[in-house]
Structures are given as structure tokens and as C-alpha cells.
């Protein structure tokens, strides 16, 4: 689905683009996709000479669930001294939190196609455990204990 875009990015930025075909939910639950992306990125970083890539110019990128995966891979590799440091991460409409689907951005865009608020929560549940039985609880915010909400309020709140 992204081949044309990857070719465009490679051509226009004079870059090498490696697109990871990771395992998809709901058939493959978390952490399958993350493990695929991490493994591919580590392999690429360990073999940069083979691909004639400058170690100082490696960036990870992803959109939607891929944005989540790019962020997770970046965080995992951030402290590694045995691999080249990533230059940057590019996150395009990433799914980064599942604590609160009632934040202003979800409310303001709840009916904007293509990723309606309910659909975003549904796909998050598919990614995590392969079913959407708790969809209503996620949408009303009752899936997270109050103490956890308070702990993360600094980072996940309308403020």
C-alpha cells in the first residue's frame, strides 16, 4: 500500500528507504508487529555498509500504527551503544496513546473520515488483543484505573 509513497520519498530525498512488511493484527497480536520492526531496524543498522548507507543519516518513519511502531523502535534503540544512533523519527498521524479517547482532538475529529474515533479505538483493541469486546469501556474511559489516569495526567490530558 505504501510502495509508491516510499519510492517518491526515496527519489525526492535521495535516500534509501526500507519499508518493513510487519505482521498485522488481529491475526498477529502485540508485540508481533513491534518485534518485526525492531528486528528489521536492528538488522539494517548492523549491515549499513552492505547497503552503502551513512550511519549518521538513518531515520525511522511511520504513519498510523506504523507511527506507533516507529516511536517504539526509536525509544528501544535510544540507549544502545552497539548500534548507530538514529538521526530522527518521523511520525505521521501516529497512534501513541490509548489512555483517553475523549481528549479534544478525538472529540473535534470524532466524525472525520477515515479514522473515526470509534474506529481508532477498535483498531487499537485489535492491535493489542485481537478483539473489541471492551470497546464501549475504552470509549468512555473506564478501561483505565483512576490511579493510572492520575499518574499519566501530566502527559495525557486536555491541558
Protein Blocks (a to p, Z undefined) as FASTA:
>chain_A
ZZmmmmmmmmmnopacddddddddfklgcfklmmmmmmmmmmmmmmmmmnopafklcccd
dehjlmmmmmmmmmmmmmpckbccdfbdcdehiafbfkbccbfklmmmmmgcfbdfklmm
mmmmmmmnopaklmmmmmnopmpcfklmmmmmmmncfZZ
